[in-house]
């Protein structure tokens, strides 16, 4: 992926802050376990147990805001600016999310966030939280070695959840889930939301080059790399890797085939209107 010449955006760097003080009650922990349950397939009950040990949202931490000097931080700053540049032209009334990089754990508007959850978006404070050590884990677990587009896809997917907060799709899904007849139906809504975020990541990828005069652009092989990542994090594949049977009712993110399909659809059309995963339910 080409990105070195891209515009740098501001991110908040909380690395080296040691996870911060842990305070407060359990409010927000459950919310975090559900909505914070990110792209990359850790069982939400595990997340919840881990989060419970730490209690809920406490005093807000603040890191340095700007462009970090290290390579990984710069990459996030460029992808952040690129997603802003694309969505400003694609969504009327677009407002940037905040973006925080952290290590190990940090306070969030949705409770205590930590590395085990992978990247996630918190609607309460409209912030994308990224633990960069997760990228190491991606390489080890998913074989996404040196894969900068795979990383960008993860960030763009989380920004996709921010778009869903702005459009009201997230809120509609939560309401529909409350009316749902059972867990299987509620999970289908989660899947639609996740696949739409994948499609939005594809929309970003398609428009990144035009929005940056070619400074941020996919190179040959990048889309395939993104599709391999999308495949590796499908619910069915993750369930198999976990040694279990594949149980479609338990899916919350979509199968490997679905995730690849929607990322590709967003990329082919470049148009968020093509990302209506809800009609496809
Ligand atoms: Zn997601």
Boltz pocket constraint, residues with backbone or C-beta under 6 A from the ligand:
constraints:
  - pocket:
      binder: B
      contacts: [[A, 37], [A, 38], [A, 39], [A, 157], [A, 158], [A, 161], [A, 194], [A, 197]]
      max_distance: 6.0
